[in-house]
Amino acid sequence: MKLKPDALKRVPPARIASDDELVARCLEGDQHAWAALVEKYKEVVWSVPLRYRLSPEDCADIFQAVWLDLFAELRNLRQVKALRAWLITTTAHRCYHWKKRLHGKNSTHVVEPEWDPEDTNPSFLQMKLQFERQQMLRDAMLHLPERCREMIHMLFFEEPVRPYDEVARSLGLAVGSIGFIRGRCLKRLRELLEGMNF
């Protein structure tokens, strides 16, 4: 699955807040904190219905429903550190039941979904882990210096992959320095991910 961290450049590192801080501010009615929380986890929530191969309209409906669920349950969230897992599981539940209902209405047979969120099925757990790891990578990327974030984005997330001379021109660097700076940036990213138990 190709990551699309388009939002990475839009969020200045100084404004990055922890989930604890964002949730606390959301509970105080801070709309900017709510927007930041949605921005931070929108890729995770979107990726689940896409795995269920739902239509764009259904994906949008589920996306909205999950955020409404979170808004309603935010005060009852026992552990903020479990927010990512809560979003994945809640989205999976909604997708599973949505798809089940659709097939019940629109076809003579029920097509089995890829996984049932109520199972401890290895495929669901593996997919959940994959979503969580992708979100951890996005979080770590946000904590890199801007030039590192842009370079890693250009070299590893864009299609087609940009040649070094184009990356160098975009960043105002000498072509010969790209390999060295890339190595330092990847080392810093690895340290951040290790600190998050990636």
C-alpha beads as a LAMMPS data file, in Angstrom:
LAMMPS data file: protein, C-alpha beads

198 atoms
197 bonds

1 atom types
1 bond types

-500.0 500.0 xlo xhi
-500.0 500.0 ylo yhi
-500.0 500.0 zlo zhi

Masses

1 110.0

Atoms # bond

1 1 1 0.000 0.000 0.000
2 1 1 1.467 3.357 -1.043
3 1 1 1.445 6.022 1.625
4 1 1 0.236 9.485 0.711
5 1 1 1.453 11.820 3.452
6 1 1 0.378 14.974 1.591
7 1 1 -0.351 16.702 4.868
8 1 1 3.238 16.398 6.084
9 1 1 4.397 19.668 4.574
10 1 1 1.346 21.587 5.791
11 1 1 1.904 21.058 9.521
12 1 1 4.798 23.065 10.982
13 1 1 6.769 20.924 13.462
14 1 1 6.389 23.543 16.229
15 1 1 2.610 23.082 16.191
16 1 1 2.637 19.299 16.569
17 1 1 0.877 18.255 19.754
18 1 1 0.642 14.883 21.461
19 1 1 -2.608 12.937 21.442
20 1 1 -2.983 13.654 25.169
21 1 1 -2.768 17.386 24.545
22 1 1 -5.076 17.294 21.529
23 1 1 -7.737 15.248 23.317
24 1 1 -7.573 17.500 26.398
25 1 1 -8.001 20.576 24.199
26 1 1 -10.845 18.903 22.257
27 1 1 -12.640 18.218 25.539
28 1 1 -12.324 21.934 26.325
29 1 1 -14.051 22.734 23.025
30 1 1 -10.964 23.759 21.030
31 1 1 -11.968 23.409 17.365
32 1 1 -8.370 23.812 16.171
33 1 1 -7.370 20.792 18.272
34 1 1 -10.231 18.780 16.777
35 1 1 -9.116 19.765 13.253
36 1 1 -5.539 18.748 14.129
37 1 1 -6.726 15.380 15.465
38 1 1 -8.709 14.681 12.291
39 1 1 -5.757 15.776 10.149
40 1 1 -3.415 13.516 12.089
41 1 1 -5.530 10.367 11.758
42 1 1 -7.503 10.917 8.548
43 1 1 -5.236 8.588 6.549
44 1 1 -5.809 5.767 9.044
45 1 1 -9.589 6.182 8.966
46 1 1 -9.687 6.434 5.143
47 1 1 -7.475 3.406 4.607
48 1 1 -9.831 0.949 6.313
49 1 1 -12.904 1.388 4.043
50 1 1 -10.589 1.386 1.043
51 1 1 -9.447 -2.096 2.078
52 1 1 -13.096 -3.123 2.120
53 1 1 -13.327 -1.892 -1.498
54 1 1 -16.237 0.393 -0.673
55 1 1 -17.324 3.131 -3.054
56 1 1 -15.953 6.664 -2.548
57 1 1 -19.398 7.754 -1.316
58 1 1 -19.533 4.925 1.238
59 1 1 -15.968 5.696 2.330
60 1 1 -16.959 9.330 2.908
61 1 1 -20.039 8.313 4.907
62 1 1 -18.010 5.965 7.096
63 1 1 -15.282 8.584 7.540
64 1 1 -17.844 11.071 8.882
65 1 1 -19.557 8.452 11.039
66 1 1 -16.293 7.410 12.701
67 1 1 -15.421 11.000 13.626
68 1 1 -18.928 11.478 15.018
69 1 1 -18.430 8.278 17.040
70 1 1 -15.164 9.630 18.408
71 1 1 -16.731 12.996 19.238
72 1 1 -19.482 11.220 21.185
73 1 1 -17.056 8.858 22.962
74 1 1 -14.098 11.169 23.569
75 1 1 -14.893 11.698 27.271
76 1 1 -15.180 7.932 27.768
77 1 1 -11.875 7.089 26.080
78 1 1 -10.011 5.294 28.876
79 1 1 -6.530 5.528 27.414
80 1 1 -5.603 8.241 24.968
81 1 1 -2.598 6.188 23.857
82 1 1 -5.126 3.667 22.485
83 1 1 -6.745 6.297 20.238
84 1 1 -5.148 5.003 17.032
85 1 1 -6.271 1.438 17.773
86 1 1 -9.749 2.697 18.740
87 1 1 -10.089 4.506 15.398
88 1 1 -8.963 1.460 13.409
89 1 1 -11.263 -0.925 15.266
90 1 1 -14.267 1.430 15.145
91 1 1 -13.768 2.052 11.426
92 1 1 -13.423 -1.692 10.804
93 1 1 -16.664 -2.384 12.693
94 1 1 -18.517 0.242 10.687
95 1 1 -17.115 -1.078 7.380
96 1 1 -17.915 -4.669 8.219
97 1 1 -21.532 -3.954 9.124
98 1 1 -21.921 -1.470 6.257
99 1 1 -20.735 -4.008 3.702
100 1 1 -22.813 -6.772 5.259
101 1 1 -25.919 -4.582 5.077
102 1 1 -25.189 -3.566 1.459
103 1 1 -24.818 -7.154 0.319
104 1 1 -27.937 -8.143 2.193
105 1 1 -29.966 -5.523 0.324
106 1 1 -28.402 -5.542 -3.122
107 1 1 -27.538 -9.142 -3.910
108 1 1 -28.781 -12.678 -3.608
109 1 1 -25.674 -13.808 -1.770
110 1 1 -23.424 -12.306 0.885
111 1 1 -19.837 -11.685 -0.153
112 1 1 -17.544 -12.195 2.782
113 1 1 -15.560 -9.108 3.780
114 1 1 -11.789 -9.308 3.940
115 1 1 -11.950 -9.559 7.728
116 1 1 -14.370 -9.373 10.600
117 1 1 -13.324 -6.851 13.284
118 1 1 -14.954 -8.978 15.953
119 1 1 -12.586 -11.849 15.254
120 1 1 -9.063 -12.145 16.582
121 1 1 -8.344 -13.315 13.071
122 1 1 -4.631 -13.044 12.194
123 1 1 -5.456 -11.196 8.949
124 1 1 -7.356 -8.482 10.840
125 1 1 -4.653 -8.169 13.480
126 1 1 -2.005 -7.966 10.771
127 1 1 -3.943 -5.282 8.915
128 1 1 -4.505 -3.335 12.131
129 1 1 -0.772 -3.483 12.860
130 1 1 -0.042 -2.278 9.331
131 1 1 -2.348 0.742 9.753
132 1 1 -0.793 1.546 13.119
133 1 1 2.730 1.331 11.707
134 1 1 1.805 3.610 8.810
135 1 1 0.443 6.163 11.261
136 1 1 3.596 5.906 13.387
137 1 1 5.663 6.604 10.278
138 1 1 3.558 9.702 9.502
139 1 1 3.932 10.880 13.109
140 1 1 7.709 10.383 13.027
141 1 1 7.988 12.206 9.697
142 1 1 6.302 15.246 11.230
143 1 1 9.092 15.479 13.805
144 1 1 11.886 15.608 11.221
145 1 1 13.431 18.928 10.179
146 1 1 11.593 20.373 7.187
147 1 1 14.393 19.704 4.679
148 1 1 14.634 16.036 5.781
149 1 1 10.867 15.665 5.581
150 1 1 10.804 17.097 2.052
151 1 1 13.748 15.001 0.899
152 1 1 12.333 11.719 2.240
153 1 1 8.952 12.578 0.745
154 1 1 10.500 13.230 -2.687
155 1 1 12.737 10.155 -2.638
156 1 1 10.415 7.555 -1.127
157 1 1 6.780 8.626 -1.365
158 1 1 6.377 10.218 -4.778
159 1 1 5.641 8.385 -8.004
160 1 1 7.516 8.368 -10.262
161 1 1 10.621 8.574 -8.086
162 1 1 12.506 11.815 -8.635
163 1 1 16.130 11.659 -9.807
164 1 1 18.783 13.096 -7.459
165 1 1 19.462 16.129 -9.664
166 1 1 15.786 17.144 -9.502
167 1 1 15.672 16.642 -5.716
168 1 1 18.861 18.686 -5.356
169 1 1 17.433 21.501 -7.483
170 1 1 14.163 21.541 -5.505
171 1 1 15.977 21.714 -2.173
172 1 1 18.753 24.068 -3.314
173 1 1 21.496 21.502 -2.658
174 1 1 24.463 20.118 -4.569
175 1 1 23.696 16.782 -6.228
176 1 1 26.697 15.191 -4.506
177 1 1 25.316 16.038 -1.053
178 1 1 21.974 14.251 -1.508
179 1 1 23.255 10.783 -0.549
180 1 1 24.952 12.042 2.617
181 1 1 21.983 14.161 3.767
182 1 1 19.556 11.347 2.919
183 1 1 21.575 9.013 5.152
184 1 1 21.465 11.474 8.065
185 1 1 17.736 12.032 7.599
186 1 1 16.995 8.299 7.495
187 1 1 19.122 7.778 10.612
188 1 1 17.098 10.447 12.450
189 1 1 13.829 8.898 11.206
190 1 1 14.966 5.460 12.414
191 1 1 15.789 6.925 15.871
192 1 1 12.336 8.510 16.072
193 1 1 10.640 5.264 15.057
194 1 1 12.673 3.239 17.570
195 1 1 11.605 5.707 20.254
196 1 1 7.992 4.958 19.291
197 1 1 8.587 1.146 19.460
198 1 1 7.946 0.869 15.719

Bonds

1 1 1 2
2 1 2 3
3 1 3 4
4 1 4 5
5 1 5 6
6 1 6 7
7 1 7 8
8 1 8 9
9 1 9 10
10 1 10 11
11 1 11 12
12 1 12 13
13 1 13 14
14 1 14 15
15 1 15 16
16 1 16 17
17 1 17 18
18 1 18 19
19 1 19 20
20 1 20 21
21 1 21 22
22 1 22 23
23 1 23 24
24 1 24 25
25 1 25 26
26 1 26 27
27 1 27 28
28 1 28 29
29 1 29 30
30 1 30 31
31 1 31 32
32 1 32 33
33 1 33 34
34 1 34 35
35 1 35 36
36 1 36 37
37 1 37 38
38 1 38 39
39 1 39 40
40 1 40 41
41 1 41 42
42 1 42 43
43 1 43 44
44 1 44 45
45 1 45 46
46 1 46 47
47 1 47 48
48 1 48 49
49 1 49 50
50 1 50 51
51 1 51 52
52 1 52 53
53 1 53 54
54 1 54 55
55 1 55 56
56 1 56 57
57 1 57 58
58 1 58 59
59 1 59 60
60 1 60 61
61 1 61 62
62 1 62 63
63 1 63 64
64 1 64 65
65 1 65 66
66 1 66 67
67 1 67 68
68 1 68 69
69 1 69 70
70 1 70 71
71 1 71 72
72 1 72 73
73 1 73 74
74 1 74 75
75 1 75 76
76 1 76 77
77 1 77 78
78 1 78 79
79 1 79 80
80 1 80 81
81 1 81 82
82 1 82 83
83 1 83 84
84 1 84 85
85 1 85 86
86 1 86 87
87 1 87 88
88 1 88 89
89 1 89 90
90 1 90 91
91 1 91 92
92 1 92 93
93 1 93 94
94 1 94 95
95 1 95 96
96 1 96 97
97 1 97 98
98 1 98 99
99 1 99 100
100 1 100 101
101 1 101 102
102 1 102 103
103 1 103 104
104 1 104 105
105 1 105 106
106 1 106 107
107 1 107 108
108 1 108 109
109 1 109 110
110 1 110 111
111 1 111 112
112 1 112 113
113 1 113 114
114 1 114 115
115 1 115 116
116 1 116 117
117 1 117 118
118 1 118 119
119 1 119 120
120 1 120 121
121 1 121 122
122 1 122 123
123 1 123 124
124 1 124 125
125 1 125 126
126 1 126 127
127 1 127 128
128 1 128 129
129 1 129 130
130 1 130 131
131 1 131 132
132 1 132 133
133 1 133 134
134 1 134 135
135 1 135 136
136 1 136 137
137 1 137 138
138 1 138 139
139 1 139 140
140 1 140 141
141 1 141 142
142 1 142 143
143 1 143 144
144 1 144 145
145 1 145 146
146 1 146 147
147 1 147 148
148 1 148 149
149 1 149 150
150 1 150 151
151 1 151 152
152 1 152 153
153 1 153 154
154 1 154 155
155 1 155 156
156 1 156 157
157 1 157 158
158 1 158 159
159 1 159 160
160 1 160 161
161 1 161 162
162 1 162 163
163 1 163 164
164 1 164 165
165 1 165 166
166 1 166 167
167 1 167 168
168 1 168 169
169 1 169 170
170 1 170 171
171 1 171 172
172 1 172 173
173 1 173 174
174 1 174 175
175 1 175 176
176 1 176 177
177 1 177 178
178 1 178 179
179 1 179 180
180 1 180 181
181 1 181 182
182 1 182 183
183 1 183 184
184 1 184 185
185 1 185 186
186 1 186 187
187 1 187 188
188 1 188 189
189 1 189 190
190 1 190 191
191 1 191 192
192 1 192 193
193 1 193 194
194 1 194 195
195 1 195 196
196 1 196 197
197 1 197 198
